[in-house]
Structures are given as C-alpha cells and as structure tokens.
C-alpha cells in the first residue's frame, strides 16, 4: 500500500519529469528555429565575403595586366 510520503514522491517525480521533458523539447525547438538558421546565415555570409574577395582580386589582376 502507498502511504502519503510515497504519493508525494511520485507526484514530485512526475512534476520534475514534466519540466525535464519540456526543457529537452524546448531546447530542440530552439536549435531548429534559432541556432541552425543563424549558423546557415553565418556560413552564407562567409561564403559571400570570400567570393567577393576573390572577384576583387581577379579584377585587380586584370587591371594590372592591362597597364
């Protein structure tokens, strides 16, 4: 038979499990909706800057070859 302390323990563990599960789901949703898009945006920006730098260097080489 379960006494009052056992019921209190089971209730407390249920509440703690709810917040633990909520935290994991919240973290996964944050990853999906915030961090992964920001990471992709950062990488796109880095690639774009690298491409612009390469184009600028090619343009300077062409100018130097003309003179």
N, C-alpha and C positions, 0 to 999 in steps of 0.2 A: 504494500500500500504506500502511496506517495503522501508524504506529510507536507506541511506548509513551506518548509525550507526547500524541499525538492521542487515544488511548484514555482517558488520564487527563482530558483536556479534555472529551471527550464525556461521560464519567461524571460529572464535576463539574457540567457544564451540566444534565444530567438530574436530579441531586440538587437543584440550585438551582431548576430549573423545578418540581419536585415541591413544594418549600416555598413557592414563589411562588403556585402554583395552590391549595395548601392554605390559604394566607393569604387569598386572594380568596374562596374558598368559606366559610371561617370568618367573614370579615367580613360576607358576605351573610347567613349564618345568624344572626349576632348582630343585624343590622339587623332581620331578620324576627321573631326571637323575643324580643328585648330592647328595642331602641330604638323601634320602631314601636308596640308595645303601651304603652310608657311615655309616648310622645307622645300617643297616643289618650287614655290615662288622664288626663294633664295637661289636655288640651283639655276633656274631660268635666267635670273638676273646676272649671275656669274658667267653663264654661257654667253649671254648677250654682250656683256662687257668685254669678254675675251674675243668675241667675233669682231666687235667694233675696233678693238686694239689691233687685231690682225689686218683689218681693212685699212686702217690708218697707216700702218707700217708699209703695206703694199703700195698705197698711194704715194707715200714719201719716196719709196724706191723708184717708182715710175717717174716722179718729178726729178729725182737726182739723175736718172738715166737720160732724161731729156736735156739736161744742162751740162 
